[in-house]
Amino acid sequence: MAWFYVLIGGLLEIGWAYGMKESEGFTRPLPSAVTIFLLIVSFYFFAKSMTMLETGVAYAVYTGIGTAGTAIIGMMFLGESADPMRLLFLALLIGGIIGLKVISPEEPQNKKQTDEGGAG
């Protein structure tokens, strides 16, 4: 479930990042309200994931999903550059996100130690 929470949070991060552009500096009420809502829900899912995953990995994957997704949205819908070097580095970023997920345990080591060594 933890990786599902990171994924949902990261996808919602793409939404609020795009919403920030559409809100024009929070001067447009509806896009501003949607952006703030997406931001809160995104952080909620991210926070839930951090109770089950290593902090650094969860944060890197969460922000990586948001970064890669926002860059892709920019290239597809906002006319941003899609030159080969940008695509190469985007692929490296996505590869790093996948790599972190593959090598990460489901439960952080310090949480396991705390649970095993607790008073009782």
N, C-alpha and C positions, 0 to 999 in steps of 0.2 A: 504493500500500500504506500510505503514511503516514496518510492520512485514515481508512483502515480501522482502523489501530491506535488512533487517537484515539477513534473511535466505540466500539470494543470497550472501551477503557479507561474511557470515560465511562459506558457502560452498566453496567460492573462497579462504577463508583463509586456508582451508584444502589443497587446491591445491598448494598455495604458500609455505605452511609449508613443504609439501612433496617435492616440487621443490627445496627448500633450501638444503634438503638432497641430491637430485639428482645432484645439481649443484656443489657438492663437494667444498663448500666454495667459490662459484662463480668463480671456475676455469674452468668450462665447459661452453662455450659461449651460446649454445642453451638452456640448462636447466636454465641458469642464466637469459637469456632474457625472457623466459616464466615465471619464478618466479617473476621477476620485473613487468611484465605486469599484472599478476594475483594479485600481491600486490596492485598495483595502482587501478585496477578495484574494488577489494575488499574494499579498503578504500573509494572509491567513493560511493559505495552502503551503506556502514556503515555511512558515513557522511550524505547522504540523509536521512537515517532513523533517525538520531539524530535531524533533524529539526522537527520531528513529535513525537518523543518519549522522555521519561525521559532519561537523559544522563546515569545514573547509570544502569538502566535496559537495555537500548540498548547495552551498552558496555558489561555487564555481559552476555547477551544472545549471542551477536556476538562472544565474546571470548569463551564462553561455547560451542557453535556449533563447532568452530574451534578446541578447545581442545578435545572434545569428538570424533569428526570426525577423527582427526589426530591420536588419540589413537586407534580407530577402524581400520583405515588403517594400522597402524603399526602392529597390531595383525594379521590382515588378510593377508597382503602382505609382511611384512618385518620380520616376524618371532619373533616379540616381544611377551613377556609373556602374556597369557590370563588366568592367574590363577584366582580362584574364588574371592579372595579379590579385585583384580584389576577390575574384572567385577562388583562386588558389588559397589565399589566407582564410577565407570563409570555410573552405573545405578542411583546412588544418584545425580551425576552431571547432568545427563539428566533430572531427576525428578525436580531438582532445576531450570533448564532452562524452563521447561514446566510450573512450578509453577509461575515463574516470569512473563511469558507471560500471564497466566490466570488472575493474579491479577492486571495487569497493565492497566491503562487507555490508550486509543488511543492517547490522546493529553496530554502533560505535564501540570500540574496545573499552573506553573509559566507562561507558554505561554498563557493560558486562561486568567489569571489575567492581563497580559500585553495588550492583545487584548481588553479586556473589559474596562480597565482604560486608554486607549490611548487618546491622545489629539484629539479633534475633534470638 
